């Protein structure tokens, strides 16, 4: 039992030492580069002209009102699960 406690204590000490070493190495700070020779200063870039405002598209047309008869047909089809249209199999002419 005493050996297990010593191993756990040693592991804790090892973790603490690793943390202390990593804090002194400053991993979170950027690496400083060597001084580069002075380059000529370039002129600032020209301002970009603002784009013109895009024209607003016209609002969509209002939906077409269904007749009560067509609405009843659509409701019945939705209630029975007949709202999907399956595509024609390849090679057959479309039916009209």
C-alpha positions as CSV (number, residue, x, y, z in Angstrom):
1,X,0.0,0.0,0.0
2,X,2.8,2.4,0.9
3,X,4.5,1.7,-2.4
4,X,1.4,2.6,-4.3
5,X,1.2,5.9,-2.4
6,X,4.8,6.6,-3.2
7,X,4.3,5.9,-6.9
8,X,1.3,8.2,-7.0
9,X,3.2,10.9,-5.2
10,X,6.1,10.5,-7.7
11,X,3.8,10.8,-10.6
12,X,2.3,14.0,-9.2
13,X,5.8,15.4,-8.7
14,X,6.7,14.5,-12.3
15,X,3.6,16.3,-13.6
16,X,4.3,19.4,-11.5
17,X,7.9,19.5,-12.7
18,X,6.8,19.2,-16.3
19,X,4.3,22.0,-15.8
20,X,7.0,24.2,-14.2
21,X,9.5,23.5,-17.1
22,X,6.8,24.2,-19.7
23,X,6.0,27.6,-18.1
24,X,9.6,28.7,-18.2
25,X,10.0,27.7,-21.9
26,X,7.3,30.2,-23.0
27,X,5.6,28.0,-25.5
28,X,2.7,30.5,-25.8
29,X,4.8,33.4,-26.9
30,X,5.7,33.9,-30.6
31,X,9.3,33.4,-31.7
32,X,11.1,36.6,-32.3
33,X,12.7,36.8,-35.8
34,X,16.1,38.2,-36.5
35,X,16.2,41.8,-37.6
36,X,15.6,42.1,-41.3
37,X,17.2,44.8,-43.4
38,X,15.0,47.8,-43.8
39,X,12.9,47.6,-46.9
40,X,11.6,50.7,-48.7
41,X,8.2,51.8,-47.5
42,X,5.6,51.1,-50.1
43,X,2.8,53.5,-50.9
44,X,-0.5,52.7,-49.2
45,X,-3.0,50.8,-51.4
46,X,-5.5,52.8,-53.3
47,X,-9.0,52.8,-51.7
48,X,-11.3,50.3,-53.3
49,X,-14.4,52.0,-54.8
50,X,-17.6,50.9,-53.1
51,X,-19.8,48.6,-55.2
52,X,-23.1,50.0,-56.4
53,X,-26.1,48.9,-54.5
54,X,-27.7,45.9,-56.2
55,X,-31.2,46.3,-57.5
56,X,-33.8,44.8,-55.3
57,X,-35.7,42.0,-57.1
58,X,-39.4,42.4,-57.4
59,X,-41.4,40.6,-54.7
60,X,-42.7,37.1,-55.7
61,X,-46.2,36.9,-57.1
62,X,-48.8,36.0,-54.6
63,X,-49.8,32.4,-54.6
64,X,-52.8,31.4,-56.8
65,X,-55.9,30.8,-54.7
66,X,-57.2,27.3,-55.0
67,X,-60.8,26.5,-55.6
68,X,-62.5,24.7,-52.7
69,X,-62.7,21.6,-54.9
70,X,-59.0,21.6,-55.7
71,X,-58.2,22.2,-52.0
72,X,-60.2,19.2,-51.0
73,X,-58.4,17.1,-53.6
74,X,-55.0,18.2,-52.3
75,X,-56.1,17.6,-48.7
76,X,-57.3,14.1,-49.5
77,X,-54.1,13.3,-51.4
78,X,-52.0,14.5,-48.5
79,X,-54.0,12.5,-46.0
80,X,-53.5,9.3,-47.9
81,X,-49.9,9.8,-48.7
82,X,-50.4,10.3,-52.4
83,X,-48.4,13.6,-52.8
84,X,-45.2,12.3,-54.4
85,X,-44.8,11.8,-58.1
86,X,-42.5,9.0,-59.1
87,X,-40.3,9.6,-62.2
88,X,-40.8,7.6,-65.3
89,X,-38.5,4.6,-65.7
90,X,-35.7,5.3,-68.2
91,X,-36.4,4.3,-71.8
92,X,-40.1,4.9,-71.7
93,X,-41.8,7.9,-73.3
94,X,-43.4,10.2,-70.9
95,X,-47.2,9.7,-70.5
96,X,-49.5,12.5,-71.2
